[in-house]
Amino acid sequence: MMDLKRFSSNSTRKHVIADPHVQGAILRRVALYAFAAILYYSVVFCCTVFLSDRDGTTTDRMIECLDDAITWIPGLFVILPIAAYDLLATTNRFAGPICRLRGELQRLIAGESPRPLNFREHDHWSEIAELFNEVRAELLVLREESQNPTGPRNKADSPKDVVDVLL
């Protein structure tokens, strides 16, 4: 399991990949769709060239297919890395906050929650940070009260009264 405690709850993300498992799965899925689209385009184009009534040999038709591919393959090699980076940046808007929330939950469980959780301006699910901060504040108050008992709050809470009620 990834050590999420190292991510600050108020940090500005400097990593392209916030959650490798989630973002990697999304990137692999998109790569699969891109490969399927390229394969489909190539098969349709080659079938169109080979099934046309043009004169020429099979070699001429293969050269025609390669000639067309020379025009779109370089563009594909330029666009795919840009699209992959953009996809990772976009998924960072939801994977990053959840990753930071997980880390902050681990810190809170360990009793190390020094400050409230804040997400970046354009992150998704900002309401989760607000809800977490409310729960965090209440838990810290309850922990403080349990560590510093000031005695029974009212007569009904005294141990003798509790025992009397139970008997």
Protein Blocks (a to p, Z undefined) as FASTA:
>chain_A
ZZfklpcfkbccfbfblblmlmmmmmmmmmmmmmmmmmmmmmmmmmmmmmpccecdfklm
mmmmmmmmmmmmmmmmmmmmmmmmmmmmmmmmmmmmmmmmmmmmmmmmnopafbccdddf
klghklmmmmmmmmmmmmmmmmmmmmmcgbjfbfklpmklmmmmmZZ
